[in-house]
Amino acid sequence: MKIAINAWSFPSNLTIPQGLKIAKRAGFDAVELNLSEDEYLRLDMSDAEVAGFRISAENMSLELRSVSSGLMWKYPLTSPDPGVVTRAKEIVRRGLEVTRILGADTLLVVPGVVEPDVPYDVAFKRSREALGELAADAKRRKVCIGIENVWNKFLLSPLEMRDFIDTIGSEWVQAYFDVGNVLVSGYPQHWIRILGGRIKKVHVKDFHVSIGNLAGFTNPLQGDVDWIAVRNALREIGYDDVVTAEIPGYKTMGDLGVRHAGEALGRLFKGTGREPASVGAGD
C-alpha cells in the first residue's frame, strides 16, 4: 500500500507547494487535494490552473490519487430543493473533470444527509437516483465516485453501504471508506471485510471513543482504533491502493504532526521501521 495525506492536514500557514514539500519529507507517496468554491482548488479555475497542481506534485515526485471536498454538505444530493440538487450534480461533474485533469482516479462524494425535513427513506431514494445518474459521467471521465461513510445519519451500517452500492450497479460508484468515522458505533475491520472489493479508497484517522464527538478525532496511533486489525482486514480483501491521512494535525509545530503521521502510517502500511504494538483488542 501507499500512504497519502489530505491537504487539510497541512499547517494552515503553508501554501500548497510548501505543504507538498513537508509531505514528501515525511515519507508520503501522495497528497489529496480538496475542491471548494473559494479556496486554493476552486470550481471556477481553468483547466490549465488545475493542471498546475499536478505539475507541482510531479515536480516533488508525489502522486495525486484522489480529490476530496466538503461542498456536498452545503449542497446535498438529498436536498428537497431542486436548485440545490442541480448545483450538487454540477459540483460532482466538475469535480470529476478536475480529478481527471489532476491525474487522480477517485472523487470523494458525501452521498447525502438525513435531516428533519429529509426522512431516511427519502434520502436513500434521492441519493440512489442522483448517483445512478452521475455514474454515467464518472464512467465517461474514467474517474470513480467514492461515497464516504460520514456522520450524516445515513448509510449507518456496512451492510447498508454494501447494498446501496450494489443497487446502483456501477463500477464507477464505490466506497471511500473512512476508518475513524465508524468507531463511534462499530469496528472498521468489520466494515472493511463486508465492503470488500467495493472499497476504492481509504481515509485514516484515529478516534477517542470516551470523548465520542468531533473533538475525539486525532492522529493515527493516538486513539482507540485497532490499527493492526484494520491493516490485516485490508490485506485480507486484497486492498493495495493508497491510505490517506485526514487528520487534525498538531496545533503547535504542525510540520512535526505531518512527520509523525507519515512515520506511523509508514510503519503500519508500508512496513518501514519497527512494528507498532496493537492498539486495541482486535476481533
N, C-alpha and C positions, 0 to 999 in steps of 0.2 A: 504494500500500500504506500501511497504518497501522502504527505501532510501539507495542509494549507492553512491560511489564516484569513479571516474576513477583515476587510479594511476598517470596519467599525472598531476593531480591536486595537488599532494603532493609537498612540498618544494623540490627543486632539490638536496639539500644536504643530503636528507634522503635515507636510504636503504628501500627496500620494507617492511621488518619486522617493521622498525621504523614508516613507513607510516601507516601500519596496526594498530599499537597502537594508533596513533593520530586519525585515522578514528573511531576506537572503542570508544575512549574517547569523540569524537564529536557526538556520537549517531547514527552513520551509522550502518546499518544492513549488508551491503555487500560492496565489493570492486570489481571494474572492472579492470582486468589486460590487458596489451597491448602486442600483439605479434609483434616481429620485427626480423630483421636479425642480430642485433648487440647489443641489449640492454639486460635487465635483463631476459625477457622471449623470448628466441630465437627459431627460427625454427629448428635449429640443436641440440637442447637439447634432451637428452634421456627422455624416458617416466618417469623414476624414478626421474630425476631432475625436470621435470614438476610437478610431484605429490608432490614434496616438498613444492611448493607454496600452494597447497591445505591443506597440513598438517599445515603450518604456519597460514593460515586463520582459520582453525578449532580450533587451539590452542588459538586463540583470540576470538572464538565464532563469527566469521564473515563468511558470505557466499560468494561464488564466483558464480554469477548468469549469467555473460556474459563475453565475451572476445572481445576486440577492436583491431584495427590495422590501421596503416597508409600506409601499404605496397601496397594497391590497387591503390594508387595514382602513385606510381612508376611503378607498373605492372598492368595497367588497363585491364580488361577483354575485352575492346572495342578496344584495340590497333590494328593497321594494321600489326604489326609484329607478325607472328605466334609464334615465340620464346617467346615473351613477354606474349602472351596469355597462352601458355603452362605453363610458370612459374607462372602466376597468378592462374591458376587452381591448380597447385601443392601447392601453398600457402594456398588456400582455403581448400584443402583436409587435409593438415597438420594442419591447424587452427581448423578444425572440430574435429580432433583427440585430439589436445591439449585441446580444450574446453571440450570434453568428459572426459578426464583424470582429469581435474580440478573440475569436478562435475557441471559445468555450462551447460546451455541449449541453449545458443544463441551465434553465432559468427557474429559480425558486419562486413558487406562487403559493400564497395563502389561499386555500380553496374556498373560503367563505367564513362568515361569522354568524353564530346564533345570537339573536338579540331579542329584547322584549317584543318587538314587532316582527320578528323573523323566527317563527317556530322551527324546531329541529327538522321536521319532515319537509317543510317548505325549503329550508336551506339545502337539504340533501338534493331535492329535485332541481332547484335553480343551479346549484353548483355542478351537478352532473350534466345538465344540459349545456351550460356555458363551456365547461371543459371539453365536452364532446365536440362542440363546435370549434373550439380553439385547437383541438388535436390536429385538425387539417392544416392549420397554419404552422404548427410545430413540425409536422411531417415535411411540409414544403421547405422549411428552413433547415431541416435536419438538426433541430435543437429540441431536447426533451423538456417538457414541463414537469418540474419536480414539486409535487404538492407536499408541503411540510406539515407535520403534526405540531401545532402551536396551541397556546391557551386561548382558543376561540370558541370553546364549548361545543365543538363539532368534531366528528370522527374521533371519538374518545377511546376507542379500543383498537388493537391491532387487527382483530377480526373484521371490524367495520371498515378500517382503512383498506385492508386487503380486498374486501368485497366491493368497495366503492371503486377502486382502481379497475377491478375486473369487469364491472358493469360498463365502464367507459370503453374498454376493449381496444385500447390503442397502445402500442409500444412507445408512443411519444408522450404518454401521460403516466408517470411513475411516481415513486415515493422519494421525497427528500427527507430522510429520517434524522430527527434531532434527538440525540441521546439524553441530554439533560432535561428536556421538556416533559418526559414521561415519568420521571422519578416521583413526582407528586402523587401519582395514582397507580404506578405499575413498575415494571422492570424492563429496561431497554433490551436486555438479551432475549427476552420473550418476544418482544416486538420484532427484533431482527430475524429470528427464526421463522416467525409466522409470515412476515412480509417477504422474506427470502429474496429471490431474484428480482422482485419488484423495486428493490432499493436501488436508486440511481446514484444518489449522493448521500453523504453523511455529515451532519453538523455535530460537533462535540463541545460540550461544556459540562461542568460539574454542578451539583446542587446539594444544598444542606436541607435534608428532609425536616429537621427540627425547626427550621425557620418557615419553610412551606409557602413562601410567596416570592415575588420578584427579587427581593433582597437576598434570597437564598442561592442565586446563581453565582458561581465562582469558577476559578480556573481548574483545568484538569488536575486530578490527584489531590484536590483540596476539599472535596465534599464526600458524598455518600455513594457515588456511582461505583459499582464493582467493575473496574476497568478491564481486569483480566477476563471476566465473564463476557464483557462486551467484545473484546478483541477475539476471543475464541468463537463467539457466535458469528462474527463477521467472517472469520476464516471458514467456519462450517458451511456457510451459504455461498462461499466462493467469491466474496466481495474483494476486489483487488483494485479499487479506484482510490480516490482521494478522500481523506477525512479532514474536515475543515473546522478549525477552532473559531467559534463565535463566542467570544469571552469578554467579560467586563474589563479585564486587564488590571493594572495597578494604578492607583491614583497618584502615587509618587514613584518616580523612576519607571515610567511606562515602558521604556525600551527594555528594561530588565524583565518586566512581565512578559513581553513578547518572547524574549530569550528563554525564560523558564518554561513557557508553553511549548516552545519548539523542542526543548530538551525532553520534556515529559512525553510529548506525542512521538518524538523520535524513538524513545526507548520502548514505548508501547507498541507502535505500529510499524516501525522500520527496523527494530532490533538493534538500534545503536546504543551503546553504553550498557550499564548493568541492568538486570531485570528488576522492575519495581515490585514491591510487595503488593498483594491483593488488598484492595480497599474494603471490600465487603465480603459477604458470606457465599457468594456465587449462587448457583441454583442446581 
